[in-house]
Amino acid sequence: MFKTQLLRRVAGAARPQAPRVALRTRQPLISAIRPFASSPYRRDKEPVLDDMDAATTMGSPGESGDHEGQYARTEKSIRVEYPEEDDLPPSQPVQGRGGAHLLRTLAAFSMEGRVGVVTGGARGLGLVMAQALVTSGADVALVDMNRDEAQRSAQGLIDSFKADNPGSDKVPKVTAHFCDVSSPTSVNQSLAEILKTHGKIDNLVTSAGFTENYDAISYPYDRMQKLWGVNVDGTYLYSVAVAKHLMEREAPGSIVMIGSMSGSIVNVPQPQAPYNAAKAAVRHLASSLAVEWAHAGIRVNCISPGYMLTALTKKILDDNPELQKQWTSLIPVGKMGRPEDLMGAVTFLSSDASSYVTVCEHSAW
Ligand SMILES: NC(=O)c1ccc[n+]([C@@H]2O[C@H](COP(=O)([O-])OP(=O)(O)OC[C@H]3O[C@@H](n4cnc5c(N)ncnc54)[C@H](O)[C@@H]3O)[C@@H](O)[C@H]2O)c1
């Protein structure tokens, strides 16, 4: 029998048969026999452990790899800098999956008549989520710093729609717009351009963002500022611009922010403290703005994906092949997500199907 169980039984047996209320004031027997040590152990000395600590808190030597806690720590030798544009393969819209409306579904999921903006929509998760909105009936403006790829992707979405809906008499309007979301001037310029082309905006999905890996001590300050600039400022600036437009129109709307599981957990083994903090900021920004804009009928939610296989994560895995094994070993369902796994979530949160859902973080992992 385990020692803890044994001690619990001893404590149970020693407990007098008194009413529960009286018991609460009594010191448990276990604390009377076990000294409480609060001083941290010194690195240059072996910690002195009593029998109980040794039996219950330590693994056997070698049991958890080279050193204890190995699989729960970050590894500072892993460094991944966000690649140059030319180093990333372009994304393609999803083909032949769920494009045509052949199955009955709730009308509330339809995005007919809506105009959605997707930042970072040129590729990756943004592109597939934009496709979900188009497939559900919306016109969409792709906003991205990569102008050429955004234009190719906009055309790709129209082509996919036509291929999936050969008899459709209405083809959605999908446009591409340059924007550096971390710049207020650029955000306002692109918003004006979208309004000129589409006339209005009802929905926003903020997917522009990126991650890099450096240990915190070595993280170059300018890169950290850029990371926060795109992930946090970019999300904030675009959301405020769209909310202002909605309030001026006195129209309801929905904003879906793309956070990350990294906003609520610490990923291992790659070190990425600034990214984790940035995504925690996005998560709480969603809650804060949801409360602030509820009076105007503007809903704000956050999707926090786990590891999804996009061009960006593929590049990271190509550079660090061991990572995939470690990542999947930590995912309860045992596999990374596909970008299209987010299509339903973003459609739900953007459409009237979620009209009473706001201030919510939706984890996808
Ligand atoms: N891929 C994953 O596993 C994963 C997991 C959780 C969260 N996320 C988040 O999802 C979002 C999309 O990630 P992805 O994997 O699709 O990345 P991605 O690199 O494939 O796509 C990101 C897009 O954002 C654009 N972009 C970057 N900086 C920009 C800027 N300053 N202004 C405008 N556009 C800019 C890029 O050009 C690119 O088209 C990011 O916010 C990311 O942090 C990704």
The ligand as an SDF file (V2000), in Angstrom:
LIG
                    3D

 44 48  0  0  0  0  0  0  0  0999 V2000
   -0.7820   27.5200  -36.8130 N   0  0  0  0  0  0  0  0  0  0  0  0
   -0.9600   27.2450  -35.5380 C   0  0  0  0  0  0  0  0  0  0  0  0
   -0.6520   26.1600  -35.0390 O   0  0  0  0  0  0  0  0  0  0  0  0
   -1.5940   28.2760  -34.6350 C   0  0  0  0  0  0  0  0  0  0  0  0
   -1.9960   27.8770  -33.3570 C   0  0  0  0  0  0  0  0  0  0  0  0
   -2.5950   28.8020  -32.5180 C   0  0  0  0  0  0  0  0  0  0  0  0
   -2.7690   30.0940  -32.9390 C   0  0  0  0  0  0  0  0  0  0  0  0
   -2.3560   30.4670  -34.1740 N   0  0  0  0  0  0  0  0  0  0  0  0
   -2.5800   31.8580  -34.5680 C   0  0  0  0  0  0  0  0  0  0  0  0
   -3.3880   31.8610  -35.7340 O   0  0  0  0  0  0  0  0  0  0  0  0
   -3.0670   33.0030  -36.5200 C   0  0  0  0  0  0  0  0  0  0  0  0
   -2.7360   32.5500  -37.9350 C   0  0  0  0  0  0  0  0  0  0  0  0
   -1.6150   31.6830  -37.8970 O   0  0  0  0  0  0  0  0  0  0  0  0
   -1.1640   30.8330  -39.1570 P   0  0  0  0  0  0  0  0  0  0  0  0
   -0.5210   29.6090  -38.6660 O   0  0  0  0  0  0  0  0  0  0  0  0
   -2.2850   30.7530  -40.1040 O   0  0  0  0  0  0  0  0  0  0  0  0
    0.0090   31.7740  -39.7120 O   0  0  0  0  0  0  0  0  0  0  0  0
    0.4300   32.0980  -41.2080 P   0  0  0  0  0  0  0  0  0  0  0  0
    1.8070   32.6600  -41.1520 O   0  0  0  0  0  0  0  0  0  0  0  0
    0.1670   30.9340  -42.0890 O   0  0  0  0  0  0  0  0  0  0  0  0
   -0.5810   33.2700  -41.6180 O   0  0  0  0  0  0  0  0  0  0  0  0
   -0.5030   34.5140  -40.9910 C   0  0  0  0  0  0  0  0  0  0  0  0
   -0.8630   35.5880  -41.9920 C   0  0  0  0  0  0  0  0  0  0  0  0
   -0.7470   36.8540  -41.3180 O   0  0  0  0  0  0  0  0  0  0  0  0
   -0.1000   37.7680  -42.1880 C   0  0  0  0  0  0  0  0  0  0  0  0
    0.5530   38.8220  -41.4140 N   0  0  0  0  0  0  0  0  0  0  0  0
    1.6650   38.7110  -40.6430 C   0  0  0  0  0  0  0  0  0  0  0  0
    1.9800   39.9240  -40.1430 N   0  0  0  0  0  0  0  0  0  0  0  0
    1.0440   40.7960  -40.5890 C   0  0  0  0  0  0  0  0  0  0  0  0
    0.8230   42.1850  -40.4100 C   0  0  0  0  0  0  0  0  0  0  0  0
    1.6620   42.9340  -39.6850 N   0  0  0  0  0  0  0  0  0  0  0  0
   -0.2460   42.7470  -40.9980 N   0  0  0  0  0  0  0  0  0  0  0  0
   -1.0920   42.0060  -41.7660 C   0  0  0  0  0  0  0  0  0  0  0  0
   -0.9230   40.7020  -41.9820 N   0  0  0  0  0  0  0  0  0  0  0  0
    0.1370   40.0980  -41.4030 C   0  0  0  0  0  0  0  0  0  0  0  0
    0.8910   36.9110  -42.9570 C   0  0  0  0  0  0  0  0  0  0  0  0
    1.3050   37.5730  -44.1660 O   0  0  0  0  0  0  0  0  0  0  0  0
    0.0840   35.6520  -43.1910 C   0  0  0  0  0  0  0  0  0  0  0  0
   -0.6480   35.7190  -44.3850 O   0  0  0  0  0  0  0  0  0  0  0  0
   -1.9300   33.7080  -35.8080 C   0  0  0  0  0  0  0  0  0  0  0  0
   -2.4480   34.7320  -35.0040 O   0  0  0  0  0  0  0  0  0  0  0  0
   -1.3380   32.6190  -34.9500 C   0  0  0  0  0  0  0  0  0  0  0  0
   -0.6770   33.1440  -33.8320 O   0  0  0  0  0  0  0  0  0  0  0  0
   -1.7740   29.5940  -35.0390 C   0  0  0  0  0  0  0  0  0  0  0  0
  1  2  1  0
  2  3  2  0
  2  4  1  0
  4  5  1  0
  4 44  2  0
  5  6  2  0
  6  7  1  0
  7  8  2  0
  8  9  1  0
  8 44  1  0
  9 10  1  0
  9 42  1  0
 10 11  1  0
 11 12  1  0
 11 40  1  0
 12 13  1  0
 13 14  1  0
 14 15  2  0
 14 16  1  0
 14 17  1  0
 17 18  1  0
 18 19  2  0
 18 20  1  0
 18 21  1  0
 21 22  1  0
 22 23  1  0
 23 24  1  0
 23 38  1  0
 24 25  1  0
 25 26  1  0
 25 36  1  0
 26 27  1  0
 26 35  1  0
 27 28  2  0
 28 29  1  0
 29 30  1  0
 29 35  2  0
 30 31  1  0
 30 32  2  0
 32 33  1  0
 33 34  2  0
 34 35  1  0
 36 37  1  0
 36 38  1  0
 38 39  1  0
 40 41  1  0
 40 42  1  0
 42 43  1  0
M  CHG  2   8   1  16  -1
M  END
$$$$
